[in-house]
Amino acid sequence: MIETYSAMNLFLDFCVIAILILGIWLFRWPHRAKFGNLTAAFALTCAAALVLYRSGTQYPTIVLISLVIGSSAGYWVAKRITMIQIPAMVAFQHGAGGVAAFFLSLAELMRGSQHLGTVNEISGLLGLAIGSLTFSGSMIAGGKLSNTLGQAQRILPKHTLLVMINLISIVVLIIAAMVVPMGSRIYLYILIIFMSILFGVIFSIRIGGADMPVLISFLNATAGVAAAFCGMIIENKLLISCGATVAASGSILTHVMCKGMNRSLYRVFIPAQKFSSKNEISRGDKTNIDSIEPKANHQPLEKDGFQKAIEYAREAKKVIIIPGYGMAVAQAQFAVIELSNLMISMGKDVTFAIHPVAGRMPGHMNVLLAEAGIDYDLLKEMDEINLEFEEADLSLVIGACDVVNPAAIETDGSPISGMPILYTHESRHVVCCNLDDKPGYSGVKNPLYENNNTTLLLGNAKETIERFVKKLSKEPLDIEESSNHVAQKSPLDLAVAVLLTAEKIIIIPGYGMALAQAQFKVVQLASMLESMGADVKFAIHPVAGRMPGHMNVLLAEAEVDYDNLYEMDEINPEFSQTDAVLIFGACDVVNPAAMDTEGTPISGMPILMAHDAKKVIVCNFDANPGYSGVENTLYKNPRTIMLLDDAASTANDLIEA
């Protein structure tokens, strides 16, 4: 019976570990990452439930209250965190894992280390030390990433010596804690915690902003190691396995980050003497640049340079976009995606080049672009994309400097010498949309800025790209107007011309359609467009209307084909490949301000990505804000045609036209 029980426990442990590994494995595909995250969370929830079931507890009420508080706090943070705050939140989570590890280790050691085996006791002491340094190091990293602390290095006098002395002290204290009498060990435990916290602070404060991806991935690994040692002291196979898995993945990620910078982990934490040359600016100056909150262009865009950039973009057939930390600071990712979609709609081959250490955490650029709804197939890693730069007509650099600095491969003895870079300089034309032309975090002047094929558009990246989009999308219309007198056409004529040539159309119904009782006319229009050979779909926002399923009920009344109704998550990826979007009486559910602007009633609300389409036709009663009171920026989009009237009348006009 006992053997059967043990075998069952082992089988359940194996199942939980297998589910966890499956969740991590799913992270390999961006479109499956969300499901992978849920899978891993499910595995860890099962693990916690198994531990509580097997071990039992004398205070189930306290356990339940703790679970409710922790879950509520996590949910509250997750709902309010923005993408720009993700790196700081990741650092904080590593710190939370560290503090949990050293509290658990301390509790087990205090309960009676004389009854522990040698391996268990060593594991507990190591969990105490590693958990403490992970906690303090993560708090420093989180402070730097959130700009609570400056992002620049803080180097103390004899800094390397202090690190070494601190590390040796921790090792000596751990050895001493194993041999002194039990009554004196509590003081050594406290000293180990204190020295480990101090060690975490000392080694992390000298890490600057650009090296943060390495620090974050390293702390990920140490949090996993601390958890594994905790599992050893309490003899829990699940905790050992999960901790070891996290430690292994963090170690691999750290290696990848170091390889991307062509630096050893030792040189990241114990850097060589600072590079000094006429090409360098002071760290203090760079701190101000990194921490600045861009509100307006620091320099006006040169008309000639901007016009040249537009011409290059118009003529280019192959375009590579290189995002960097400046894009994150300016929160320009949505504008960048809008630009890429515009160029794709113009028939251009557009790809994104991702450097492994761009940003302030591993995968920073991927996360930001995913938030903006990027097509994952457009993302290419450095080794793959570097082969394509020679064939590129235009490279568009947005907030990146060191990762595209040719000095890394042309100059010896600098902080970035030998660092792999993106071969942007090999493109036919390069347009740099950076805040200024100063060196990046490394302090090494970027000769790319002085190349004959480079055009600098200096200023806030978001403002620059938005202006770029506006100009690039307007010019074709301006040319057409001057030659064909399109300006004389009414909005209705323009809308009809768009619908006649559109192959893929998405219709978005809203509360205005309900008020106008326009559902029958809308479905009639959809049927007519389908009979003309167009692929017509309806995009249903879950909160469109005044009750759940309001739009579905109205369209069902008009006998719509249910197969043509698509929910938001399913239809959103299709907007960028859509020729025309027809909006009937919807406002807030298609308002890009929900993603672009913070502090409004709709900030963070998921919307239908109508603005990604090639053309948008708005059939609303007026151009006033919706129920939220937030002005709809979609109405001012140069690709939007406004047909202001009663939705039923407008639909009828489109049918008769």
C-alpha positions, -999 to +999 in steps of 0.1 A: +000+000+000+028+024+009+047+015-023+015+023-043+011+056-025+047+065-032+044+055-069+012+076-072+029+107-056+059+102-080+035+100-109+017+132-099+050+150-094+060+139-129+027+151-144+031+186-128+067+189-140+057+178-175+029+204-176+054+231-165+079+221-191+051+221-217+042+257-207+078+268-211+081+249-244+051+269-258+071+301-252+090+293-284+061+306-305+049+341-299+013+333-307+013+304-282+032+323-255+000+334-237-013+299-235+021+287-224+020+312-196-014+299-185-002+263-187+029+270-165+007+289-140-017+259-139+012+236-132+025+257-103-011+259-089-013+222-090+021+219-073+010+242-045-022+222-040-003+189-039+021+202-013-007+214+009-026+182+005+004+160+013+018+180+042-014+192+057-016+224+077-027+233+113-038+267+101-058+264+069-075+297+074-041+315+074-031+297+042-064+306+026-061+342+035-025+344+023-036+328-011-064+353-015-042+383-006-014+372-029-038+364-058-057+397-054-024+417-053-011+399-084-044+405-103-045+442-092-009+448-104-015+429-137-045+450-146-027+483-140+008+476-153+017+491-187+042+476-212+067+503-204+067+491-168+071+454-176+109+453-171+106+468-136+078+444-127+098+414-139+127+425-116+102+429-087+089+394-093+124+380-091+129+398-059+096+384-045+109+349-053+142+357-036+126+369-004+103+339-002+133+316-006+153+332+022+123+333+046+116+296+040+153+287+044+155+307+076+123+291+090+137+256+084+171+264+098+156+280+129+133+250+134+164+229+142+194+226+119+208+200+143+182+176+129+190+183+093+214+163+072+246+179+059+232+183+024+199+198+037+217+222+060+241+234+032+211+238+009+193+259+036+223+282+041+228+286+003+191+293-001+193+319+027+223+337+010+212+334-027+176+344-018+188+375+000+211+387-027+184+380-053+159+401-033+182+431-029+197+429-064+162+427-079+150+457-059+179+477-072+172+465-108+135+474-104+144+509-091+167+515-121+142+502-146+114+523-132+136+554-130+131+556-093+169+552-092+192+565-119+200+541-146+237+550-147+264+530-130+272+538-095+308+529-088+321+530-053+358+535-043+375+501-045+342+487-058+356+454-071+375+448-039+343+454-019+325+428-040+352+402-034+355+409+003+317+407+006+316+374-012+344+359+008+326+370+040+294+352+030+313+320+023+331+322+057+298+329+075+282+299+059+310+276+069+309+290+105+272+285+107+277+248+103+302+244+131+292+268+159+268+257+187+231+259+179+224+288+202+248+311+184+237+302+149+209+327+148+234+356+149+253+340+120+220+336+100+212+373+105+248+382+094+245+360+063+212+377+054+227+412+060+259+405+040+240+388+012+216+418+009+246+441+009+263+419-018+231+421-040+232+459-037+269+463-044+270+441-075+238+455-090+243+493-085+273+492-109+252+477-137+241+505-160+208+507-180+221+491-212+234+460-193+200+455-176+190+425-198+220+406-185+212+415-148+175+406-152+183+372-167+210+365-141+186+373-113+161+350-129+186+322-127+195+330-090+158+330-081+155+295-095+187+283-077+173+297-044+140+279-050+158+246-058+178+248-026+146+255-006+132+224-022+162+204-010+159+216+026+123+206+028+128+176+006+102+186-020+108+171-054+085+195-072+101+226-058+136+212-067+125+205-102+107+238-108+135+258-093+161+239-114+141+245-145+139+282-139+176+283-130+185+265-162+164+288-184+177+319-167+213+307-171+208+300-208+192+334-212+221+350-194+245+333-218+225+345-248+225+381-235+262+380-229+269+365-263+248+393-278+271+418-262+303+398-268+311+401-231+316+376-204+294+376-173+324+385-152+330+416-174+294+427-171+296+426-133+333+435-130+338+458-160+373+467-172+386+502-169+362+527-185+370+535-221+380+571-226+384+589-259+373+620-277+342+600-289+329+595-254+305+615-233+303+613-196+281+588-178+264+617-161+254+632-194+241+599-206+221+594-175+202+625-182+195+613-218+183+579-207+161+591-179+145+620-198+108+618-205+105+630-240+076+655-244+086+674-275+112+673-301+145+686-288+154+698-323+131+706-352+131+682-380+150+695-410+126+699-439+151+687-465+161+657-444+125+648-437+114+651-473+144+630-484+134+603-458+098+603-472+112+599-508+134+570-497+104+553-480+083+558-511+109+544-535+120+515-513+109+480-521+126+463-491+125+480-457+141+469-424+129+485-392+153+485-362+137+493-328+157+503-298+153+515-262+144+550-275+112+535-290+103+521-255+110+554-238+089+574-263+062+546-263+063+548-300+055+511-307+020+517-319+031+545-343+058+521-356+034+494-363+011+518-380+040+529-402+049+493-410+013+484-419+011+515-441+043+505-460+031+469-463-002+482-478+020+501-503+034+468-515+068+469-497+086+440-481+089+451-444+107+432-416+118+440-381+154+434-370+157+425-333+190+427-315+191+404-284+202+432-260+181+460-274+161+475-245+163+469-208+153+433-204+155+401-226+129+403-253+120+439-245+114+448-282+094+417-288+071+425-259+065+461-270+059+452-306+036+423-295+016+448-275+011+469-306-002+439-326+029+430-347+027+402-371+052+378-355+064+366-389+079+401-395+103+397-365+138+384-374+167+378-351+202+393-356+219+363-372+191+359-397+185+395-407+221+406-410+223+386-443+196+408-457+208+444-450+228+445-483+196+440-502+176+465-482+166+498-499+159+514-465+168+507-429+147+527-404+164+530-370+140+540-342+156+548-309+187+525-313+223+534-312+249+510-298+233+480-315+238+496-349+272+512-342+298+502-368+325+512-344+319+478-326+334+460-356+358+487-368+374+500-336+394+482-310+396+491-273+361+505-268+334+492-245+315+477-275+345+464-295+336+430-308+300+433-299+277+418-326+256+445-342+229+448-368+245+456-402+223+486-408+251+506-424+251+481-454+216+493-465+212+516-495+196+543-473+194+546-435+170+569-417+177+573-379+147+585-358+166+591-325+162+617-298+196+632-306+229+623-323+249+618-291+265+584-284+245+556-268+250+542-233+285+529-242+297+565-248+311+555-282+304+579-310+283+563-337+299+568-372+266+556-388+252+591-382+279+606-404+276+582-433+266+597-467+236+573-469+222+582-435+195+608-428+189+619-392+154+628-380+162+640-345+135+643-318+109+623-299+106+590-318+068+588-315+063+623-328+087+617-357+070+584-367+035+599-364+046+627-387+062+602-410+030+582-413+009+613-419+032+625-447+037+591-463+000+583-463-011+617-475+013+622-504-003+596-528-037+613-523-022+647-529-007+636-562-039+619-572-060+650-563-038+673-584-040+651-615-075+636-613-094+663-593-103+638-566-108+667-542-140+674-560-154+640-550-177+638-520-169+615-490-197+592-502-181+589-537-147+582-521-163+555-499-180+539-528-148+538-548-130+521-519-157+495-515-159+487-552-122+478-553-120+462-519-115+424-518-115+420-480-140+440-459-148+440-421-180+456-408-180+468-371-215+474-356-220+496-326-247+511-304-254+538-330-265+510-353-290+499-326-303+534-321-308+539-358-322+503-362-299+500-391-291+463-388-313+453-418-297+478-441-262+469-428-268+432-435-283+441-469-251+460-477-229+431-466-248+407-488-245+431-518-207+434-513-204+396-510-223+392-543-197+415-559-170+390-548-158+407-516-149+387-485-171+403-458-169+396-420-185+412-390-162+421-360-180+420-327-166+438-297-178+421-264-190+455-249-205+470-280-241+480-273-258+481-239-259+445-229-238+413-235-244+400-270-263+431-281-248+432-316-253+394-320-290+397-312-295+426-336-277+410-365-294+377-358-327+396-362-315+407-396-307+370-404-269+374-408-249+343-415-235+334-381-203+321-397-195+357-406-195+369-370-160+370-354-151+379-318-124+405-311-094+382-304-101+362-335-106+392-359-080+416-347-050+399-365-069+403-398-073+441-398-038+447-412-047+426-443-081+443-447-088+466-476-117+484-460-134+486-426-170+498-423-180+512-389-217+517-381-224+536-349-192+525-330-168+548-313-151+538-281-146+502-292-125+514-321-107+543-304-069+540-307-066+564-277-074+533-255-039+520-263-021+553-270-031+574-240-030+568-203-053+582-176-085+582-197-117+562-189-109+537-217-071+535-212-060+498-215-094+487-228-090+461-256-103+475-289-110+464-324-079+473-345-098+491-372-070+516-376-047+489-390-068+486-422-059+502-455-091+523-455-117+530-428-152+543-435-170+556-404-208+558-407-216+575-374-242+602-365-214+627-357-177+630-349-182+636-312-166+614-286-184+582-275-198+574-241-164+577-225-160+613-236-126+605-251-119+620-285-115+593-312-082+597-329-093+573-357-115+601-371-084+622-379-065+593-395-057+602-431-070+568-442-104+574-427-135+586-446-162+601-425-199+597-435-218+616-408-255+609-407-280+584-393-265+550-397-295+535-415-295+564-440-258+561-447-261+523-452-290+530-476-269+556-495-241+532-499-265+505-513-281+528-538-248+544-549 
